[in-house]
Amino acid sequence: MSHDIVPTDHPSAPARQFPVDDPGIEHHVPRYTDVDVAAGNRAYRNILAMFGLVPVLAIAFVVIYFAVPKTAGFDVLGNNFHAQTLFLGLTAGLAVLLIGTGMVAWARDIMSDQEIAEERHEAGSDEETRAAALVKVNAGITDSGVGRRKLILGALGGGMGMLAVPAVVLLADMGPYPLAAKRAETIEKTIWAEGVRLVNDVNELPLKASDLEIGQLVNAEPETLFKLHGHEYQTEKAKSAIIIVRMDPASIKIPASRKDWQVDGILAYSKICTHVGCPISLWEQQTHHLLCPCHQSTFDLGNSGVVVFGPAARSLPQLPIKVNAEGYLVAQGDFPVPVGPSYFERDSSKDFKEGDQ
């Protein structure tokens, strides 16, 4: 049996609006929560329970943060678990999971279950269409069940609101407030102190004036650095690293205010560039210049570390040194100014400038 195929553009072909016929909406099958009142009430209570547990978990998060020591831990099957981190993750994660699970259950079991199909309209809508859309929005709010089960919305709002509490508490882990007193005892202070010996950062051997020749540069650290471990070691090394240079005293400028900061032309400067904090050790013996490899800031170590080229805006901090009774080079104290890059709150009035005495 055969049929003649009529082209769609043939005059006798039926008019078609779409390339595929609209199948329509399938027959609606009521949900079990709509048919069984008891099941609907159970779903409602389950959703309330999930939303209600969120504030409890948020409060537990805060309690754990302050009550559980950061060093506490326990072993399970040979693995050590950090107690505070584990419990904070569990409480915060469960709270977020319950919010998501509760909203999914709300949409699946409580909200309206009627399927709707509409043709796509133009991107821009007229006033009449907008008014009709608002009617549908209000109808959707009604279908959500908020009117009949008002506690759901309140429980959701309470849970979402309480989740902000752990987030606020976690802000404390971003570090202490950078007040002047806190800066003075942290970023503006190093472990250099009176009598601390200068040691070679490679072999950790203390240095004597006789160990250095004119034109030589040595990378050094405070002897006390190597008694530290972990993050304390890394933090202090980033601030306390120095370079030691020896120059002919007759070829360098030593202002009166720094006359006793050096030992026979041996001077110590911070190794940290005052531009963005790169370590410096490119030494030009003839010009007494120290060049930063990152952005080419150049400091004249023969003239109190002043900037002679590049983007750095501050002289390189100089560490006052002397010789102890055993002949070793030691610090007279800490740097007189903070080392490293500048920052807004920093007092730059004590920085050395060209012409200072």
HUGIGI-V66119 format. One record per residue. RES is the residue in one letter. SS is DSSP state (A for helix, B for strand, O for the rest). PSI is psi in degrees with one decimal (none if undefined). Layout:
res->RES ss->SS psi->PSI
res->RES ss->SS psi->PSI
//
This chain:
res->M ss->O psi->133.0
res->S ss->O psi->155.5
res->H ss->O psi->144.0
res->D ss->O psi->131.8
res->I ss->O psi->121.2
res->V ss->O psi->121.4
res->P ss->O psi->149.1
res->T ss->O psi->-22.7
res->D ss->O psi->5.8
res->H ss->O psi->144.3
res->P ss->O psi->-30.6
res->S ss->O psi->-6.1
res->A ss->O psi->141.5
res->P ss->O psi->145.7
res->A ss->O psi->134.5
res->R ss->O psi->134.0
res->Q ss->O psi->-35.3
res->F ss->O psi->152.7
res->P ss->O psi->-22.7
res->V ss->O psi->136.3
res->D ss->O psi->144.0
res->D ss->O psi->116.9
res->P ss->O psi->-15.6
res->G ss->O psi->-179.9
res->I ss->O psi->134.8
res->E ss->O psi->162.2
res->H ss->O psi->130.6
res->H ss->O psi->130.6
res->V ss->O psi->115.8
res->P ss->O psi->146.1
res->R ss->O psi->159.6
res->Y ss->A psi->-29.0
res->T ss->A psi->-19.8
res->D ss->A psi->-32.7
res->V ss->A psi->-42.7
res->D ss->O psi->110.6
res->V ss->A psi->-41.3
res->A ss->A psi->-40.2
res->A ss->A psi->-39.2
res->G ss->A psi->-39.9
res->N ss->A psi->-36.2
res->R ss->A psi->-43.3
res->A ss->A psi->-40.3
res->Y ss->A psi->-45.7
res->R ss->A psi->-36.9
res->N ss->A psi->-40.9
res->I ss->A psi->-44.1
res->L ss->A psi->-41.1
res->A ss->A psi->-42.6
res->M ss->A psi->-46.4
res->F ss->A psi->-35.3
res->G ss->A psi->-26.8
res->L ss->A psi->-20.0
res->V ss->A psi->-49.5
res->P ss->A psi->-36.0
res->V ss->A psi->-44.8
res->L ss->A psi->-36.2
res->A ss->A psi->-42.6
res->I ss->A psi->-40.5
res->A ss->A psi->-37.9
res->F ss->A psi->-48.2
res->V ss->A psi->-43.0
res->V ss->A psi->-45.3
res->I ss->A psi->-40.3
res->Y ss->A psi->-41.7
res->F ss->A psi->-27.2
res->A ss->A psi->-34.6
res->V ss->O psi->122.6
res->P ss->O psi->144.3
res->K ss->O psi->-20.1
res->T ss->O psi->-3.7
res->A ss->O psi->145.1
res->G ss->B psi->173.2
res->F ss->B psi->156.8
res->D ss->B psi->134.2
res->V ss->B psi->117.5
res->L ss->O psi->39.6
res->G ss->O psi->-1.3
res->N ss->B psi->136.0
res->N ss->B psi->129.5
res->F ss->B psi->134.2
res->H ss->B psi->112.1
res->A ss->A psi->-49.8
res->Q ss->A psi->-45.8
res->T ss->A psi->-42.5
res->L ss->A psi->-48.7
res->F ss->A psi->-33.0
res->L ss->A psi->-41.9
res->G ss->A psi->-39.7
res->L ss->A psi->-47.1
res->T ss->A psi->-44.9
res->A ss->A psi->-42.4
res->G ss->A psi->-42.2
res->L ss->A psi->-37.0
res->A ss->A psi->-47.3
res->V ss->A psi->-39.6
res->L ss->A psi->-41.0
res->L ss->A psi->-37.3
res->I ss->A psi->-49.1
res->G ss->A psi->-44.3
res->T ss->A psi->-40.3
res->G ss->A psi->-40.1
res->M ss->A psi->-37.1
res->V ss->A psi->-44.3
res->A ss->A psi->-37.5
res->W ss->A psi->-49.2
res->A ss->A psi->-34.8
res->R ss->A psi->-38.5
res->D ss->A psi->-21.2
res->I ss->A psi->-45.2
res->M ss->O psi->168.6
res->S ss->O psi->141.0
res->D ss->O psi->24.4
res->Q ss->O psi->130.2
res->E ss->O psi->139.9
res->I ss->O psi->138.3
res->A ss->O psi->133.3
res->E ss->O psi->149.3
res->E ss->O psi->146.9
res->R ss->O psi->131.7
res->H ss->O psi->176.5
res->E ss->O psi->156.9
res->A ss->O psi->-41.0
res->G ss->O psi->133.8
res->S ss->O psi->145.6
res->D ss->O psi->175.7
res->E ss->A psi->-38.4
res->E ss->A psi->-40.9
res->T ss->A psi->-39.4
res->R ss->A psi->-42.1
res->A ss->A psi->-40.5
res->A ss->A psi->-35.2
res->A ss->A psi->-39.5
res->L ss->A psi->-37.2
res->V ss->A psi->-42.3
res->K ss->A psi->-36.6
res->V ss->A psi->-45.9
res->N ss->A psi->-36.7
res->A ss->A psi->-37.6
res->G ss->A psi->-38.9
res->I ss->A psi->-40.4
res->T ss->A psi->-43.6
res->D ss->A psi->-23.7
res->S ss->O psi->-14.7
res->G ss->O psi->4.6
res->V ss->O psi->-36.7
res->G ss->O psi->-39.4
res->R ss->O psi->-32.4
res->R ss->O psi->75.4
res->K ss->A psi->-23.5
res->L ss->A psi->-25.6
res->I ss->A psi->-50.0
res->L ss->A psi->-40.8
res->G ss->A psi->-41.1
res->A ss->A psi->-40.8
res->L ss->A psi->-45.6
res->G ss->A psi->-41.0
res->G ss->A psi->-41.9
res->G ss->A psi->-45.2
res->M ss->A psi->-39.7
res->G ss->A psi->-41.3
res->M ss->A psi->-24.4
res->L ss->A psi->-18.1
res->A ss->A psi->-24.0
res->V ss->A psi->-50.8
res->P ss->A psi->-35.2
res->A ss->A psi->-40.8
res->V ss->A psi->-41.6
res->V ss->A psi->-38.5
res->L ss->A psi->-20.3
res->L ss->A psi->-25.4
res->A ss->A psi->-25.3
res->D ss->A psi->-3.6
res->M ss->A psi->-6.1
res->G ss->O psi->167.1
res->P ss->O psi->156.3
res->Y ss->O psi->129.9
res->P ss->O psi->57.8
res->L ss->O psi->166.9
res->A ss->A psi->-42.7
res->A ss->A psi->-40.5
res->K ss->A psi->-40.0
res->R ss->A psi->-38.7
res->A ss->A psi->-30.5
res->E ss->A psi->1.5
res->T ss->O psi->-90.3
res->I ss->O psi->-20.8
res->E ss->O psi->7.8
res->K ss->O psi->142.0
res->T ss->O psi->-180.0
res->I ss->O psi->4.6
res->W ss->O psi->135.3
res->A ss->O psi->168.1
res->E ss->O psi->129.7
res->G ss->O psi->-5.6
res->V ss->O psi->126.8
res->R ss->B psi->146.3
res->L ss->B psi->124.5
res->V ss->B psi->149.6
res->N ss->B psi->130.8
res->D ss->O psi->-4.6
res->V ss->O psi->-50.5
res->N ss->O psi->-0.9
res->E ss->O psi->21.2
res->L ss->O psi->137.8
res->P ss->B psi->154.0
res->L ss->O psi->139.6
res->K ss->B psi->158.6
res->A ss->A psi->-33.9
res->S ss->A psi->-13.1
res->D ss->A psi->-15.1
res->L ss->O psi->137.2
res->E ss->O psi->158.9
res->I ss->O psi->129.7
res->G ss->O psi->-8.3
res->Q ss->O psi->146.5
res->L ss->B psi->135.5
res->V ss->B psi->131.4
res->N ss->B psi->130.9
res->A ss->B psi->168.0
res->E ss->B psi->164.6
res->P ss->B psi->142.0
res->E ss->A psi->-31.4
res->T ss->A psi->-14.1
res->L ss->A psi->-36.9
res->F ss->A psi->4.0
res->K ss->A psi->-7.9
res->L ss->O psi->164.1
res->H ss->O psi->162.6
res->G ss->A psi->-140.4
res->H ss->A psi->-28.1
res->E ss->A psi->-41.9
res->Y ss->A psi->-47.5
res->Q ss->A psi->-41.4
res->T ss->A psi->-47.9
res->E ss->A psi->-33.7
res->K ss->A psi->-36.7
res->A ss->A psi->-24.4
res->K ss->A psi->-30.6
res->S ss->A psi->-8.0
res->A ss->O psi->137.6
res->I ss->B psi->164.8
res->I ss->B psi->140.3
res->I ss->B psi->129.3
res->V ss->B psi->150.2
res->R ss->B psi->126.1
res->M ss->O psi->161.0
res->D ss->O psi->119.1
res->P ss->A psi->-28.4
res->A ss->A psi->-15.9
res->S ss->A psi->3.7
res->I ss->O psi->158.9
res->K ss->O psi->124.6
res->I ss->O psi->104.8
res->P ss->O psi->156.9
res->A ss->A psi->-33.9
res->S ss->A psi->-16.5
res->R ss->A psi->20.4
res->K ss->A psi->-36.4
res->D ss->A psi->17.7
res->W ss->A psi->-6.7
res->Q ss->O psi->166.8
res->V ss->B psi->101.3
res->D ss->O psi->45.3
res->G ss->O psi->2.8
res->I ss->B psi->121.2
res->L ss->B psi->151.2
res->A ss->B psi->131.9
res->Y ss->B psi->157.6
res->S ss->B psi->142.3
res->K ss->O psi->-4.2
res->I ss->B psi->120.2
res->C ss->O psi->141.1
res->T ss->O psi->3.6
res->H ss->O psi->-74.6
res->V ss->O psi->11.9
res->G ss->O psi->18.3
res->C ss->O psi->147.8
res->P ss->B psi->140.1
res->I ss->O psi->137.8
res->S ss->O psi->13.8
res->L ss->B psi->103.9
res->W ss->B psi->127.0
res->E ss->B psi->106.2
res->Q ss->O psi->-40.7
res->Q ss->O psi->-38.3
res->T ss->O psi->-9.4
res->H ss->O psi->24.3
res->H ss->B psi->143.9
res->L ss->B psi->123.2
res->L ss->B psi->130.9
res->C ss->O psi->127.5
res->P ss->O psi->-15.5
res->C ss->O psi->-53.3
res->H ss->O psi->18.9
res->Q ss->O psi->23.6
res->S ss->O psi->136.8
res->T ss->B psi->131.2
res->F ss->B psi->139.4
res->D ss->B psi->100.7
res->L ss->A psi->-14.6
res->G ss->A psi->-1.5
res->N ss->A psi->55.6
res->S ss->O psi->22.6
res->G ss->O psi->24.0
res->V ss->B psi->153.9
res->V ss->B psi->127.1
res->V ss->B psi->-10.5
res->F ss->B psi->151.0
res->G ss->O psi->-179.1
res->P ss->O psi->-13.5
res->A ss->O psi->139.5
res->A ss->O psi->-5.9
res->R ss->O psi->149.2
res->S ss->O psi->155.6
res->L ss->O psi->125.6
res->P ss->O psi->136.2
res->Q ss->B psi->137.7
res->L ss->B psi->120.1
res->P ss->O psi->130.2
res->I ss->B psi->165.4
res->K ss->B psi->-176.0
res->V ss->B psi->133.4
res->N ss->O psi->-175.6
res->A ss->O psi->-23.6
res->E ss->O psi->-0.2
res->G ss->O psi->4.9
res->Y ss->B psi->147.9
res->L ss->B psi->128.2
res->V ss->B psi->161.4
res->A ss->B psi->146.6
res->Q ss->O psi->-15.0
res->G ss->O psi->-159.8
res->D ss->O psi->172.0
res->F ss->O psi->139.3
res->P ss->O psi->-17.3
res->V ss->O psi->157.5
res->P ss->O psi->143.8
res->V ss->O psi->166.8
res->G ss->O psi->-170.6
res->P ss->O psi->160.6
res->S ss->O psi->162.7
res->Y ss->O psi->162.3
res->F ss->O psi->-42.3
res->E ss->O psi->-2.6
res->R ss->O psi->139.1
res->D ss->O psi->112.2
res->S ss->O psi->9.2
res->S ss->O psi->-22.9
res->K ss->O psi->-2.2
res->D ss->O psi->141.2
res->F ss->O psi->137.3
res->K ss->O psi->155.8
res->E ss->O psi->127.2
res->G ss->O psi->-11.9
res->D ss->O psi->146.7
res->Q ss->O psi->none
//
